[in-house]
Amino acid sequence: MSVRTVLPSEMKALESDFMARRGIPSLLLMERAAAGVADAIARNTQAGASVLFLCGCGNNGGDGLAAARLWRGRKGGALVWLMPGRLSPDAEIQLQLAEEAGVEIRVLREIPDSLPQCSLAVDALFGTGLSRGVTGPAAELIALLDRSGVPVLAVDIPSGLDGATGRVNGAAVRAVETVTFHRAKPGLFLRQGCAYAGRITVCPILIPADTPPDEGLAFLTSEEAAALVPPRGPESHKGTFGTAVLCVGSVGMAGAAALCAEACIRAGSGLTRILCPEAIVPVLQTLVPGATCIPLPGDASLWPGIAEKALRGAVRAAIGCGLGQDEDLLPLLRAFRAASCPVVWDADALGLLASHPDLLPLPAKDFVTPHPGEAARLLSCTTAEVTDEPLRSLAALRERCGCNVILKGARSLMTDGTDCAVNPIGTPALAMGGSGDILTGLLCGLIGQGIPTSLQTMQLACYEHVLAAERAAKAHGLTSPVPQEIAASIRLG
């Protein structure tokens, strides 16, 4: 896990130290940044298109001015709207170079009523160092940009978004893509960040990728995710990849059990067994013929013994999807808590844990996967408190539950108690009931397949969960995929 976020304050110190040690001028780093922005412009519009550059007076504005010059050099149309004020030394030089290259510069003494005709706008108003709320003319300009409907490319971070926390300070630019430099900033993923940042592209600017600090949130690149997918040798058989035992489903909730089981199979579980009420066995045998069922009879006193027998020899297990909240289930939960293999706890199992805190903490090898509402119940707080302080909530869940945690969201957060990670991708195609059941099955299926760490197992599960939803959305539209199509779209290896 070599890719991590960096705080804006750390990035500033890192740049200064790098330039001082190497004797590299700041303008050279600015040129590399601007080249990355010009490449992103080319990705988001056609060759020769007219682009509006909104530039502030600081070095973020300098990046924008340099990108305008480079876009002009690529035969594109470049108009700069420059905020009035004293420019930073590097921005002053970039202004002169842009003027000499024939870029049209307009200093905004007042905010116009509309944008000029353009295919794309580049936001280079404020960088990651912004520490105050956006007000006055800058806020008016951002509002104008938002009303225009013109797609926006953000330079380093959408102006008005806090690079450390993801909070919006007064007003903020909504971008279709953010080109961030050297490393992503955590605010691009946290709180409102994902709603404003769009697609995130990390652009190198000469500083070596492994330069400290390395305490930020880890996240996977597509190449790293592909490398983590467990390999399969030609001599493999179902015993090679072990058994999963899923305690899922109830009358009226067989679908949750089916989604979990199918995802578990598609994630590579050698044998998947569903522990469920007798009444739903025919349904599950039809929906998930690749899984076997272990019926739970009407006499609840027999359940713990059946569960304990099923768990012997299991490599992985999960409990909770569509399980229900009946008090008769508590002996089953205790049996899974005593399992020798890692267990994924989700959905109704989390609700029962929240109302029976004597079952906590869980074994350190286990996993909990709450959404914010479930997290709030586990932590005895409000859902708003969880979403407002996601990293603090993640740490509190680890402390409360004693095991690996995925705090689900638009950009899910994870911790193994030592390190933290964020899923860098997301899609609204997952905004439906059943998505969490799929993630539980996916995570369960990946456990025990040789992925080096539990954190990387969680990262891969979350990453592949989004990729599956994106494939389903591509086939059926962003709003129209049903959960079984997402489960069917899991493609590992």
N, C-alpha and C positions, 0 to 999 in steps of 0.2 A: 504494500500500500504506500506507494511513493508520492501520490498526489494528495495534497492537503490544502485547506484554505489558509489564508493569512489575514490577520487583522490589519486595517488601514494604518494604524500606528506602527505596527511591526513592518509593514511594507515600506513606509517612509524611512525608517531607520535602516532597513535592509538595503534600499537603493543608495542612501547616503554612504553607507559603509562600503558597498561594492564599488561605487565610483571613486571613493577616496583610495581604496586599496589598489585598484586597477588603473587609476589615472584616466578613467573614461569620462568624457564630458556628458552632462545630462542631455544635451541635444542629440547625442547619438542614440540614447535610449528612447528619446521622443520620436526619432525617425523610425525606429523599429516598431514602436507602438502605432504610429501613423500608417505604416505599411500594412499592419494587421487590420486596421480600420478600413483602409482602401480595399483590401481583399474581401472584407465582409460586405462592403458596399457592392462589390461586383457579384457577390452571392445573392444579394437581396434586390438587385435591379438589373436592367439590361445595359449593355455597353453603350456609352455615350449619353446615358440618362442624365437629366438635370437633378442635382442634389442640393438641398439646402443645409448649410452647416450653421448650427446655433452655438456660438462660442462665447465662453466667459473670459474673464481677465486673467485667470490663473493658468497653471500648467495643463489642466484639462482642456482649457480653451486653446492652448498651444498645440496640443495633440490634434484638436479639430482643425486648426489652421493648417497644420502640416498635412493632414489627410486631404483637405480641400485642394492643396497644391498638387498632391500626388494623383488625386482623381482628375484634376484638370490635365495633368500630364498623360493620363490614359484616355484623353479626348472626351472626357465627360464634362457636363455642365456643372459649374461650381459657383454657388452664391453663398457668401458668409454674412450672417447677421451677427454682429459683434456687440456685446453688451458694453455700455460706456464705463470708463474707469481706468485706473492705472494698471497696465499690463505687467505681468511678471517678466523678468529679463528674457527667459526663453520664449515666452509668448510674443514679446516684442520682436525678437529676431524672426520668429515664424510668420508674423504679420508682414514684415518687410519682404521675406522670401515669397510669400503668397502674392503680394501685390506685384512683385517683379515677374512672377509667373503668369500674370494676367487674370488672377482670381478676382472676381468682383466682390468688394467689401462694402458693407453698409453698416454704419454705427447706429444702433437703435436708440435714438433720443426719446422716442415714444413707441409704444407697442402698436403695430398695425392691426387693422380689423380682420385681415385674412392672410394666409400664407400665399406666396407666389406659386405658380404652377411648378410642381416637382414630383418626382417619383418616390423620393425618400428624403427623410430629414435625419440629420446626424446630431445627436444631443451631446455637446461638449461644453455644457454650461458650468457644472460643478463636478468636482471629482470626489474621491473617497474621503477627503479631508474636511468636507462640509460638517460643521458642528452646530449650525443654527437652523432654525426653520426657514423654509423658502417663503418669502413674502414679497409684496410690492411688484415691480415690473417683471421680475423673474417668474413669480407665481402667475401673473397675467399671461406671460409668454407660454408657460407650460399649459395653462388652460386653453389657450388658442391652439396649441399643438394638439391637444387631446380632442378638441372639437373638430379639427380639420379632417381627421380620418386618415391622414398620411402616415404610412408606416415609419417607425422610428428605430434607428440604430443607436444604442447608447455606448459612449466611450468610457470604459472602465467600470462605471456603475450608472444606473439611471439617476439623473439629477434629482435630489431631494430624498433619495433612499439612503438610510444609514448603513454604511458598509459593514459595521460591526454587528448590528442588531436586526436589521431588516425592517426597522420602523420607518414610516413616512413622516418626514418633518415638514408639515404644512401642506406642501404640494409635491408631487413627484411625476416624473415622465414615465409613461408606459411604453416599453420597447418591445419590438419583435425579436431583437437579438441584442445581447450585451457582449461587447468585446472587452474582456478584462485582462489585465496585464500581469504576467509572471505566474500568479496564482489567483484562483477565485477568492472573493471575499465572502465571509460567512453570511453577511446580510443579503446576498443574492439568493440564498436558500431559506433563510429564516423568516418567520412571520409573513409580512406582505411581500417579501422579496421576490418569490417565484411569480407573483401576479404582475410584477412590474418589470422583471428582468428579461422575460422571454427566453429564447434559447441562449445558453451561455457558452461562449467560446473563449478559451484561455489562450492568449497570445504571448509567446516568449519574447523577452526583450533583453537578451544577452546574459542575464543573471542565471547561473546554473540552477536547474530545477531542484537539486538537493541542498541548496543553500539553507542553513537554519534561519528562522525557527521551524521546528517540525511538530509543534503541539496542536496545530489546527485540526479541524474536522477532516477525516479521511474521506475520499470518495473515489469511486471506480471510473476509469475511462472505459470506452468500449473494448479497447484492446486488452485491458486488465480483466474485464469481465469474461471475455472469451477464453483467456488463459486459465481462469479458475474453474471452468466447466470440467467436471471429472471425466478423464479419458476412459475408454472402454476397449479392453483387449479382445482379440479374436477368440480367446478361450473362455470368455465371460459366460456366466449363467446366472439364474435368478438368485442363487445362494451367494454369489459374489457380492451382490449389492444389498443383501440383508432384508429383514422383515420390518415393516411399519405396522403398528397397531393404532388405529384411530377410534377413539371413543367419541362418536359424533352422531347427531341425528336424533329425532324424536317424531312422534306422530304430528304431521303438519310441517315438519322441518327436514324431511328427507333430502330435499334439494341441497341444503347446506352440506350435508354429509357427502352427497354425490360430488359436489364441486371440490370439496377438500380431498376426497379420495382420488378423483381423476387427476388433480394437480400433483398429488403425491406420486402417482404412477408415472406421469409425464416428467417429473423431476428425477426419475431414475430409481425409485424404490424397487427392489427385486421382487418382493411379495408384499402386498398391501391387504391388511385384514381390518374389517370394520366391525367394531363392537357396538351393537345397536339393538333397540327393542325388536322383538319378534315381528311385530306388526308391520314394520317397514322393510323387512328383509326382501320380500318380492320386488318392491319398488327399486331398491338399491341393486339387486341382481340384474335388473333390466337397465338401469341408468349407468351402472359401472360394472360391466361384466368382467373386467380385468381384476376386480377385487373380490375377495371372499368375505363372507359375513359370519360373525359369531353372534348368534341370537342371545339376547338377554331375556329370560323368562319373566313371567308376571311376579314371581316371588323375589322381591328386592334383596332379601337376605342372602340369596345365592350369588348376587352380582360381584362382590369383592373377590370371591374364590375364582369365578370365571375370568375376571380381569387379571388377577395375579397369574393364573395359568397362561393366559394369552400373552402376557408381557415377558414371560420367560424366553430368553433367546432373542427378543426383539432388539434391533439396532437403534430404533427410533420410535417415538410415539407422539400422539397429539390428542388433546381433549378439549371439547367445548363447542365446536361448530354445530349449531342447531340442537344442542343438548337439552336445553330447558333449565329452569331454576328450581326444580323440585328438591326439597330437603332430602328425599330418599337417595339422591345422587351423591351425597357427601361421602359415603363409604367408597364409592368409585373414585372420587377425587383423592382420597387417602391412599388407595391402591396405586394410583398413577404417581402420586407424590413419592411413594416408596420404590418406584421402578428403578432398575439399575441402568437403564438407558436414558438419554436426554428426552425430555418431554416438552412439546410446544403447547402452551396454555393460551386459549383464545376465547373470545365471545362469552358464552354463558358460563364457562369455567371461571373466567375472570370476575364475573358478577358474583358467583358463589364465593370466590376467594375474598372479594371485598366485604361480603357480609359475614364471613367466618374467618377473621384475621388470625385465629389460632393455627390456621394452615400455612401461614407465612412466617418466615421466609421459605421459599422453595429451594431445592438443591441448586448449587451454583451452575451445574451443567444444563439446567433447564432454560427455557425461553418463554417470555411473555410478549404478546403482540397487541397491546391495547390501542384503540383509537382514543382521541381526546376525552370523549365521554366516559369510556371505561377507565381511563387513567385518572380522571377526576374522582370516580367512585373509589378507586384503590387508594388515592391520596387524601380522601375526605376534603376535597376542595371543589371549586367550580370549574366547568369546562373552559370558561374564559380565562381563568388563572393558568390553566395548562397551556392554552394556545398563546397567551401573552408572554409566558416565560418557558419556552419549550426546552431549552437546555437545562434549566433548573429542574423542570418537571422530569426530564429524562434521568437526571442524577437521583432525584427523589424516588423514582420508580425502582431504580437499581437498589437503593438502600432499603426500600420497603419489601421488594420481592426477592432480593438476594441472588438474582440470576441475570442472564442476558436479556436485554430489552430492545424491542422495536417499538418506538412511539410513532404510530402511523399518521400520515398526513400527506399533503400535496408533495412535500419532500420529506420522506420519513427519516427519522433520526434513530440511531442505534448506539448501544454501548455494551461492552463486555465487562464493565467495571474498571477497566484499565485505560481503554481507548474509546474514542467516539467517532462516529461516521455519519454521513448524510447521503441519502440517495440523490444524485445530481439530476435525475430525470423524473418526469411525472407526466400524467395525462388525465384530462377530465373524463376520458373513457372509463376510468375506474370508479367514477362517482355513482355507484349503484350498489344495492344489496347483493351480497355474494362475493364481492371482490376480496373481502377479508378472509373468507373461507378458502379462496384460491391461494392467497398468500400463505396461509397456515399449512396447506398441503404441500405447496412448493418448498417452503422452508423445511418441513418435516422430511420430505423426500431427499433433500440435499444433505441432511445430517448423516454423518458416518460414511461419506463417500470420498474422504481423503482431502477435503478442502482444509488448508493448513490451520485456520483459526475459526473460532465461533463468530467473531466479528465479520470475517470475510464470507462466512456462510450466510449470515444475515444480509450482507451487502449484495451478494449474488442473487439471493432470493428476491430482494426488493427490486433490483435492476431488471431481472428477467420477468418479473411481474409486470412492470411497465412496458417492456418490449412486447410481451404477449398482448397487452391491451392495445398497443399501437398497431400491431398487425391486424387485430380484429377490427379496429376503427378504420384502417385502410380498406378493408374488405366491405365493411357494412356502414361506414359513416361514424362520425365522432359520437353522436347521440344514440345510435341504434344497436351497437353490439349488446348481446345478452351475455350473462356471466359464463354460460357453457361454451360460448364461442371464444371467450377470452381463455378459458382453461384449455380448450382445444388448440389454441394458438401458441401454447408454450413450445418453444423449440430450443432444446439444449443440444450442443454438440454439432 
